[in-house]
Amino acid sequence: MGSRPVIKLKLYTVGNTVRSKRAISNLRRLCDGELKGNCIYEIIDIIDNPEVAEKEKIVATPALVKVFPLPARRIIGDLSDSEKVLGVFGIEPNSGGGSND
């Protein structure tokens, strides 16, 4: 078994919109698939926590931020392209973590 750091992610959303729900679903699929066992995440609704959005300089949502390991990186969108998300964050997926055709 390979030893690699747990990836910590924060997803910033706004309310119960279609885009927010899609981003949450895609994040869960990513963490339960390609990153299984190596991912923890937090979902922050900036309607409930507007001060967090200001502090973290979140200007568009949904926004996913890789908090750890450094460097911190962010991507905006519904996270439907998991390869792009992993690429932006410089993360290698777990081998055998999901099934592709």
N, CA, C and O of each residue as an XYZ file, in Angstrom:
404
protein
N       0.830     -1.182      0.000
C       0.000      0.000      0.000
C       0.866      1.234      0.000
O       1.824      1.336      0.767
N       0.525      2.175     -0.867
C       1.303      3.389     -1.007
C       0.976      4.381      0.088
O      -0.162      4.498      0.542
N       2.013      5.090      0.496
C       1.807      6.089      1.536
C       1.845      7.468      0.898
O       2.865      7.885      0.350
N       0.726      8.166      0.976
C       0.689      9.520      0.442
C      -0.195     10.355      1.349
O      -1.068      9.822      2.035
N       0.027     11.665      1.357
C      -0.737     12.510      2.279
C      -2.213     12.544      1.933
O      -2.602     12.436      0.770
N      -3.018     12.697      2.957
C      -4.445     12.878      2.743
C      -4.655     14.255      2.135
O      -4.060     15.237      2.581
N      -5.495     14.323      1.126
C      -5.794     15.574      0.437
C      -6.983     16.214      1.129
O      -8.020     15.576      1.314
N      -6.833     17.479      1.512
C      -7.927     18.198      2.157
C      -8.486     19.217      1.176
O      -7.756     20.045      0.629
N      -9.805     19.139      0.964
C     -10.486     20.012      0.017
C     -11.616     20.764      0.699
O     -12.222     20.267      1.649
N     -11.895     21.973      0.204
C     -13.042     22.751      0.658
C     -13.828     23.172     -0.568
O     -13.278     23.741     -1.511
N     -15.135     22.882     -0.544
C     -16.018     23.265     -1.632
C     -16.924     24.384     -1.150
O     -17.663     24.228     -0.177
N     -16.859     25.510     -1.841
C     -17.700     26.666     -1.512
C     -18.870     26.692     -2.490
O     -18.676     26.685     -3.705
N     -20.091     26.723     -1.946
C     -21.296     26.738     -2.760
C     -22.193     27.896     -2.314
O     -21.951     28.542     -1.295
N     -23.236     28.134     -3.113
C     -24.223     29.153     -2.766
C     -25.597     28.503     -2.808
O     -26.144     28.250     -3.881
N     -26.146     28.238     -1.636
C     -27.504     27.720     -1.557
C     -27.678     26.339     -2.161
O     -26.725     25.577     -2.324
N     -28.923     26.046     -2.485
C     -29.315     24.729     -2.960
C     -29.572     24.752     -4.465
O     -30.575     24.215     -4.936
N     -28.667     25.375     -5.216
C     -28.842     25.503     -6.656
C     -28.466     24.208     -7.373
O     -27.827     23.329     -6.796
N     -28.866     24.105     -8.617
C     -28.526     22.938     -9.424
C     -27.009     22.800     -9.529
O     -26.470     21.704     -9.377
N     -26.317     23.919     -9.791
C     -24.840     23.861     -9.901
C     -24.192     23.443     -8.590
O     -23.224     22.682     -8.597
N     -24.706     23.925     -7.471
C     -24.156     23.543     -6.172
C     -24.351     22.052     -5.924
O     -23.427     21.357     -5.502
N     -25.564     21.569     -6.189
C     -25.848     20.143     -5.982
C     -24.990     19.266     -6.886
O     -24.503     18.217     -6.465
N     -24.808     19.701     -8.133
C     -23.981     18.940     -9.073
C     -22.524     18.921     -8.604
O     -21.871     17.879     -8.664
N     -22.016     20.054     -8.141
C     -20.630     20.111     -7.663
C     -20.438     19.212     -6.441
O     -19.426     18.520     -6.333
N     -21.399     19.221     -5.527
C     -21.313     18.367     -4.332
C     -21.306     16.899     -4.743
O     -20.498     16.115     -4.245
N     -22.193     16.534     -5.639
C     -22.266     15.146     -6.120
C     -20.959     14.736     -6.799
O     -20.449     13.642     -6.557
N     -20.417     15.614     -7.648
C     -19.165     15.310     -8.343
C     -17.988     15.231     -7.381
O     -17.102     14.396     -7.560
N     -17.965     16.081     -6.371
C     -16.897     16.024     -5.371
C     -16.959     14.698     -4.618
O     -15.934     14.047     -4.414
N     -18.151     14.302     -4.210
C     -18.293     13.021     -3.493
C     -17.856     11.854     -4.365
O     -17.187     10.937     -3.889
N     -18.233     11.884     -5.646
C     -17.831     10.813     -6.560
C     -16.305     10.786     -6.707
O     -15.707      9.710     -6.717
N     -15.680     11.939     -6.821
C     -14.227     12.026     -6.942
C     -13.544     11.471     -5.695
O     -12.605     10.681     -5.797
N     -14.019     11.886     -4.514
C     -13.395     11.446     -3.262
C     -13.666      9.971     -2.968
O     -12.843      9.308     -2.336
N     -14.800      9.455     -3.416
C     -15.123      8.035     -3.198
C     -14.549      7.141     -4.288
O     -14.505      5.921     -4.130
N     -14.110      7.736     -5.389
C     -13.563      6.975     -6.515
C     -12.065      7.127     -6.610
O     -11.318      6.421     -5.933
N     -11.617      8.056     -7.458
C     -10.194      8.227     -7.740
C      -9.354      8.525     -6.502
O      -8.182      8.154     -6.448
N      -9.935      9.186     -5.516
C      -9.161      9.574     -4.327
C      -9.547      8.780     -3.083
O      -9.233      9.183     -1.963
N     -10.218      7.666     -3.278
C     -10.734      6.874     -2.156
C      -9.650      6.617     -1.113
O      -8.564      6.127     -1.424
N      -9.972      6.958      0.120
C      -9.050      6.721      1.218
C      -7.999      7.797      1.404
O      -7.236      7.756      2.369
N      -7.947      8.758      0.497
C      -6.931      9.803      0.573
C      -7.528     11.198      0.540
O      -6.813     12.158      0.252
N      -8.810     11.341      0.823
C      -9.463     12.629      0.633
C     -10.432     12.919      1.770
O     -11.248     12.077      2.145
N     -10.326     14.126      2.307
C     -11.345     14.627      3.217
C     -11.801     15.967      2.662
O     -11.012     16.704      2.071
N     -13.072     16.275      2.854
C     -13.578     17.519      2.300
C     -14.587     18.156      3.232
O     -15.184     17.512      4.094
N     -14.748     19.445      3.018
C     -15.708     20.249      3.765
C     -16.516     21.032      2.742
O     -15.963     21.559      1.777
N     -17.823     21.108      2.954
C     -18.687     21.878      2.070
C     -19.164     23.106      2.836
O     -19.739     22.990      3.918
N     -18.922     24.276      2.268
C     -19.245     25.535      2.930
C     -20.218     26.309      2.056
O     -19.891     26.691      0.933
N     -21.421     26.537      2.583
C     -22.416     27.339      1.874
C     -22.187     28.788      2.276
O     -22.361     29.144      3.441
N     -21.799     29.624      1.320
C     -21.441     30.996      1.679
C     -22.654     31.871      1.965
O     -22.503     33.005      2.419
N     -23.856     31.360      1.705
C     -25.046     32.084      2.163
C     -25.090     32.037      3.688
O     -25.435     33.025      4.337
N     -24.740     30.883      4.256
C     -24.713     30.720      5.709
C     -23.454     31.298      6.338
O     -23.448     31.622      7.525
N     -22.380     31.433      5.550
C     -21.075     31.880      6.060
C     -20.456     32.926      5.142
O     -19.382     32.686      4.589
N     -21.099     34.082      4.961
C     -20.561     35.076      4.018
C     -19.178     35.598      4.403
O     -18.391     35.980      3.537
N     -18.886     35.612      5.696
C     -17.572     36.092      6.135
C     -16.453     35.181      5.650
O     -15.338     35.644      5.406
N     -16.741     33.884      5.508
C     -15.741     32.941      5.019
C     -15.403     33.244      3.564
O     -14.236     33.224      3.173
N     -16.427     33.522      2.770
C     -16.199     33.844      1.356
C     -15.315     35.080      1.226
O     -14.407     35.122      0.395
N     -15.587     36.073      2.046
C     -14.786     37.290      2.004
C     -13.348     37.008      2.430
O     -12.402     37.439      1.771
N     -13.194     36.289      3.526
C     -11.858     35.964      4.050
C     -11.046     35.140      3.050
O      -9.851     35.371      2.870
N     -11.710     34.172      2.399
C     -11.018     33.273      1.466
C     -10.982     33.812      0.039
O     -10.454     33.164     -0.865
N     -11.552     35.016     -0.158
C     -11.578     35.663     -1.472
C     -12.258     34.792     -2.534
O     -11.752     34.632     -3.644
N     -13.411     34.238     -2.167
C     -14.214     33.449     -3.097
C     -15.110     34.416     -3.863
O     -15.983     35.053     -3.275
N     -14.899     34.525     -5.161
C     -15.656     35.480     -5.977
C     -16.632     34.790     -6.926
O     -17.494     35.449     -7.510
N     -16.510     33.476     -7.088
C     -17.413     32.707     -7.941
C     -17.601     31.330     -7.321
O     -16.711     30.810     -6.648
N     -18.766     30.752     -7.555
C     -19.042     29.428     -7.017
C     -19.703     28.571     -8.090
O     -20.229     29.107     -9.065
N     -19.685     27.265     -7.931
C     -18.977     26.528     -6.907
C     -17.465     26.646     -7.108
O     -16.972     26.660     -8.236
N     -16.748     26.730     -5.999
C     -15.291     26.823     -6.020
C     -14.716     25.744     -5.120
O     -15.083     25.636     -3.950
N     -13.816     24.950     -5.673
C     -13.150     23.907     -4.902
C     -11.721     24.334     -4.646
O     -10.996     24.700     -5.571
N     -11.318     24.286     -3.384
C      -9.974     24.692     -2.988
C      -9.244     23.493     -2.396
O      -9.744     22.836     -1.483
N      -8.061     23.218     -2.924
C      -7.194     22.194     -2.326
C      -6.395     22.912     -1.250
O      -5.562     23.769     -1.546
N      -6.657     22.556     -0.010
C      -6.018     23.196      1.128
C      -4.700     22.512      1.475
O      -3.729     23.172      1.844
N      -4.672     21.195      1.356
C      -3.498     20.406      1.719
C      -3.425     19.201      0.799
O      -4.466     18.623      0.484
N      -2.267     18.803      0.362
C      -0.960     19.406      0.609
C      -0.770     20.681     -0.206
O      -1.429     20.903     -1.222
N       0.138     21.496      0.268
C       0.466     22.734     -0.420
C       1.161     22.424     -1.739
O       1.799     21.376     -1.835
N       1.077     23.253     -2.736
C       0.484     24.576     -2.716
C      -1.040     24.502     -2.824
O      -1.596     23.605     -3.458
N      -1.691     25.468     -2.189
C      -3.139     25.574     -2.291
C      -3.494     25.943     -3.724
O      -2.815     26.754     -4.355
N      -4.553     25.347     -4.225
C      -5.020     25.652     -5.579
C      -6.532     25.657     -5.570
O      -7.156     25.091     -4.672
N      -7.133     26.305     -6.583
C      -8.596     26.342     -6.663
C      -9.066     26.191     -8.096
O      -8.365     26.515     -9.055
N     -10.289     25.682     -8.194
C     -10.933     25.515     -9.490
C     -12.408     25.872     -9.318
O     -13.016     25.571     -8.290
N     -12.964     26.507    -10.323
C     -14.361     26.935    -10.276
C     -15.152     26.116    -11.283
O     -14.688     25.874    -12.398
N     -16.348     25.690    -10.888
C     -17.222     24.952    -11.794
C     -17.895     23.806    -11.074
O     -17.780     23.668     -9.856
N     -18.606     22.975    -11.843
C     -19.381     21.899    -11.229
C     -18.577     20.616    -11.018
O     -19.122     19.616    -10.550
N     -17.283     20.635    -11.359
C     -16.354     19.531    -11.106
C     -16.690     18.278    -11.903
O     -16.310     17.175    -11.511
N     -17.399     18.438    -13.019
C     -17.811     17.278    -13.795
C     -16.644     16.607    -14.525
O     -16.732     15.426    -14.863
N     -15.567     17.332    -14.769
C     -14.392     16.762    -15.439
C     -13.343     16.420    -14.385
O     -12.481     17.240    -14.067
N     -13.423     15.207    -13.847
C     -12.529     14.835    -12.740
C     -11.065     14.840    -13.157
O     -10.199     15.160    -12.342
N     -10.764     14.491    -14.415
C      -9.370     14.540    -14.883
C      -8.827     15.962    -14.807
O      -7.686     16.182    -14.401
N      -9.652     16.919    -15.201
C      -9.232     18.323    -15.152
C      -9.020     18.759    -13.701
O      -8.037     19.433    -13.395
N      -9.928     18.381    -12.816
C      -9.794     18.734    -11.404
C      -8.489     18.180    -10.849
O      -7.722     18.905    -10.216
N      -8.240     16.905    -11.084
C      -7.007     16.286    -10.589
C      -5.780     16.948    -11.200
O      -4.785     17.168    -10.509
N      -5.842     17.266    -12.489
C      -4.714     17.916    -13.157
C      -4.411     19.288    -12.592
O      -3.249     19.615    -12.347
N      -5.445     20.100    -12.380
C      -5.249     21.439    -11.817
C      -4.618     21.342    -10.433
O      -3.777     22.163    -10.068
N      -5.022     20.350     -9.676
C      -4.506     20.190     -8.317
C      -3.192     19.414     -8.271
O      -2.582     19.296     -7.208
N      -2.750     18.885     -9.412
C      -1.500     18.127     -9.435
C      -1.591     16.842     -8.635
O      -0.638     16.449     -7.963
N      -2.761     16.179     -8.710
C      -3.017     14.972     -7.928
C      -3.069     13.775     -8.859
O      -3.724     13.811     -9.901
N      -2.378     12.721     -8.475
C      -2.456     11.464     -9.201
C      -3.590     10.644     -8.593
O      -3.643     10.489     -7.373
N      -4.498     10.117     -9.413
C      -5.573      9.285     -8.871
C      -5.015      7.970     -8.326
O      -3.946      7.520     -8.737
N      -5.754      7.362     -7.397
C      -5.376      6.042     -6.891
C      -5.507      5.055     -8.035
O      -6.429      5.157     -8.845
N      -4.593      4.101     -8.107
C      -4.719      3.075     -9.143
C      -5.875      2.154     -8.797
O      -6.029      1.725     -7.654
N      -6.684      1.858     -9.804
C      -7.834      0.994     -9.600
C      -8.967      1.672     -8.868
O      -9.873      0.998     -8.379
N      -8.938      3.016     -8.779
C      -9.933      3.738     -8.014
C     -11.258      3.899     -8.684
O     -12.214      4.290     -8.013
N     -11.388      3.636     -9.920
C     -12.668      3.792    -10.582
C     -12.653      2.971    -11.842
O     -11.649      2.326    -12.145
N     -13.715      2.976    -12.569
C     -13.726      2.207    -13.807
C     -14.016      3.127    -14.975
O     -14.949      3.930    -14.944
N     -13.219      2.998    -15.976
C     -13.408      3.713    -17.224
C     -13.481      2.685    -18.337
O     -12.951      1.582    -18.203
N     -14.134      3.037    -19.432
C     -14.258      2.084    -20.544
C     -12.935      1.733    -21.138
O     -12.871      0.944    -22.081
